Amino acid sequence: MDLNTVKYLADLSKLEYTDEKLAKTAGEMTSIMELMDTIKDIDITYDAHLDNHNVYLDGLRRDEIMPSMPTEKVLSNAVNSKNCFVVPKVVE
Amino acid sequence: MDIQTMKISALREAYDKKDISVKEVTECYLDRIEKYDGELDCYITLTKEKALAQAEKAQKRINDGKAEPLTGIPMAIKDNICTVGVKTTCSSNILENFIPPYNATAMDKLDEMDIVMLGKVSMDEFAMGGSTQTSAFKKTKNPYNKACVPGGSSGGSAAAVAADLCAAALGSDTGGSIRQPAAFCGVTGIKPTYGRVSRFGLVAFASSLDQIGPVGKDSLDCGIILNAICGADHHDGTTEKQPVTDFTAKIGGSLKGMKIALPAEFFAEGIDDDVKASVMNAAKEYEKMGAELVNCSMPSLKYAIPCYYILACAEAASNLSRYDGIKYGHRTAEADSYEELIIKSRSEGFGDEVKRRILLGNYCLSSGYYDAYYRKALGLRQLIRKEYNDIFSKCDVILTPSTPSVAYRPDEKVDDPVKMYQADICTVTVNIAGLPAVNTTCGYNADGMPIGMSVIGRKFDEATILQVSSAFENGFDVKKPKL
């Protein structure tokens, strides 16, 4: 896997690497993909119908309003919470 | 009375007869943790005060004659299972200070029985690994040889049970994360059928594969815990709605006439000779008990590793996109923009293995590669399920090694992701097919390291696999680790 592909994947994944780490990761990803590529040896097609034809909907819970978690608890693990989630300014 | 080696069933009897108090047992385990965990590194968070308070509550319930099977049993909980008010780190810097405002359903069920929680135990970061060496906090050692890994990802759970630093533990299993460390540490662990135990409150890794399960000193203990934590849950739509049976009901029953399948591919090249010999020896023991051994084949096993890693990493890449440094978890100290905040928080918080798996998952899901990797892996999953169904049309259970080798030293493979992934060959197909499987010890190698075997069952037939594993345990001489 070349450096540009790994850089592209890192961007997609919202991750950043130093140049040195990016090169190391590219080497590791190349070895990993060689292992993953063994599935190319088998000719097989996924049958979506087989997985989805007997989905039963009668066991679902009723669509009714239930108590939700208090705001204080929802925010208890957020940094800089002032009764809301605080993020850097998005709109200039 | 040797408290620390007592199984749940023995503790229950002793509690109910008032031969021993919950406080005595809890203090015994806390003393052992203080004495031995400095070297073993099982516990990330020790909840001593909470444990002593729970012991008092449990004792009152016992005294009132209202004890449940797990009342007063000291347990360790894997650190990816949410515990209200107690840090749940997932062994990751990104969740280093995360204190869940709610309990996992499995934890709620244990609390309803008034267990004693001793603490939260280490694991591979986000359950991604087979050595517990990717933990950001505690790289747990194997109690049988501290230079070796305990396996993973539930390495803290298995090592704590093996070293008698708890009576039993909860782990989770996405590709072998209960069975493999149980094998390396010489204890019993069951991965229940997908849908048997609610995943609500289990930090998500790969949602179509994850399952919470018990690690214990034997199969009976695992069955008792599974009885407590299983069942339908409106928070998890994938839980089985049918009423459950007693998973310990068949233990002690005759194996006469039972058909045990031995798939040739699980005993092929790549599996160490001492492991093969030990599992085959166990098979012969089953034959002596009246079971019939049936040779069979599972040709798709050679594609199991890529199938598993493509599916698991694709799901992980999606699940872990929630970590943005905003709602909870690590947040970078300085960021000028929203985008930079997310990128820096994630890059600082996740470890190398987690990042690799996110990259792999996003690669397999990205435009141009989805059909070649992800969709093809879904096709392979169907093939693996079919091959299991074919075997179960002729046999009752399947017997395989749990691992290709015994526990190894970290420098032998931990730094090589490909070697680490290949070591999961004996366990991943069970998760891919959503089946139950139990690991129990079937022997020790020349160096005294435990060897594990797995009994795999039909969907929702945990009772039979526990019957089979327990039958072997009853005549087996367990060698405890020397700490």
Boltz contact constraints between the chains, C-beta under 6 A:
constraints:
  - contact:
      token1: [A, 9]
      token2: [B, 359]
      max_distance: 6.0
  - contact:
      token1: [A, 9]
      token2: [B, 362]
      max_distance: 6.0
  - contact:
      token1: [A, 9]
      token2: [B, 363]
      max_distance: 6.0
  - contact:
      token1: [A, 12]
      token2: [B, 362]
      max_distance: 6.0
  - contact:
      token1: [A, 13]
      token2: [B, 358]
      max_distance: 6.0
  - contact:
      token1: [A, 13]
      token2: [B, 359]
      max_distance: 6.0
  - contact:
      token1: [A, 13]
      token2: [B, 362]
      max_distance: 6.0
  - contact:
      token1: [A, 14]
      token2: [B, 342]
      max_distance: 6.0
  - contact:
      token1: [A, 14]
      token2: [B, 343]
      max_distance: 6.0
  - contact:
      token1: [A, 14]
      token2: [B, 346]
      max_distance: 6.0
  - contact:
      token1: [A, 15]
      token2: [B, 346]
      max_distance: 6.0
  - contact:
      token1: [A, 15]
      token2: [B, 347]
      max_distance: 6.0
  - contact:
      token1: [A, 15]
      token2: [B, 355]
      max_distance: 6.0
  - contact:
      token1: [A, 16]
      token2: [B, 343]
      max_distance: 6.0
  - contact:
      token1: [A, 16]
      token2: [B, 347]
      max_distance: 6.0
  - contact:
      token1: [A, 28]
      token2: [B, 417]
      max_distance: 6.0
  - contact:
      token1: [A, 31]
      token2: [B, 418]
      max_distance: 6.0
  - contact:
      token1: [A, 32]
      token2: [B, 417]
      max_distance: 6.0
  - contact:
      token1: [A, 35]
      token2: [B, 418]
      max_distance: 6.0
  - contact:
      token1: [A, 36]
      token2: [B, 306]
      max_distance: 6.0
  - contact:
      token1: [A, 38]
      token2: [B, 306]
      max_distance: 6.0
  - contact:
      token1: [A, 39]
      token2: [B, 303]
      max_distance: 6.0
  - contact:
      token1: [A, 39]
      token2: [B, 306]
      max_distance: 6.0
  - contact:
      token1: [A, 39]
      token2: [B, 376]
      max_distance: 6.0
  - contact:
      token1: [A, 42]
      token2: [B, 303]
      max_distance: 6.0
  - contact:
      token1: [A, 44]
      token2: [B, 379]
      max_distance: 6.0
  - contact:
      token1: [A, 45]
      token2: [B, 379]
      max_distance: 6.0
  - contact:
      token1: [A, 46]
      token2: [B, 375]
      max_distance: 6.0
  - contact:
      token1: [A, 46]
      token2: [B, 378]
      max_distance: 6.0
  - contact:
      token1: [A, 46]
      token2: [B, 379]
      max_distance: 6.0
  - contact:
      token1: [A, 50]
      token2: [B, 382]
      max_distance: 6.0
  - contact:
      token1: [A, 59]
      token2: [B, 241]
      max_distance: 6.0
  - contact:
      token1: [A, 61]
      token2: [B, 234]
      max_distance: 6.0
  - contact:
      token1: [A, 73]
      token2: [B, 101]
      max_distance: 6.0
  - contact:
      token1: [A, 76]
      token2: [B, 101]
      max_distance: 6.0
  - contact:
      token1: [A, 77]
      token2: [B, 98]
      max_distance: 6.0
  - contact:
      token1: [A, 77]
      token2: [B, 328]
      max_distance: 6.0
  - contact:
      token1: [A, 78]
      token2: [B, 327]
      max_distance: 6.0
  - contact:
      token1: [A, 79]
      token2: [B, 331]
      max_distance: 6.0
  - contact:
      token1: [A, 85]
      token2: [B, 326]
      max_distance: 6.0
  - contact:
      token1: [A, 87]
      token2: [B, 326]
      max_distance: 6.0
  - contact:
      token1: [A, 87]
      token2: [B, 338]
      max_distance: 6.0
  - contact:
      token1: [A, 88]
      token2: [B, 335]
      max_distance: 6.0
  - contact:
      token1: [A, 88]
      token2: [B, 337]
      max_distance: 6.0
  - contact:
      token1: [A, 88]
      token2: [B, 338]
      max_distance: 6.0
  - contact:
      token1: [A, 88]
      token2: [B, 341]
      max_distance: 6.0
  - contact:
      token1: [A, 90]
      token2: [B, 338]
      max_distance: 6.0
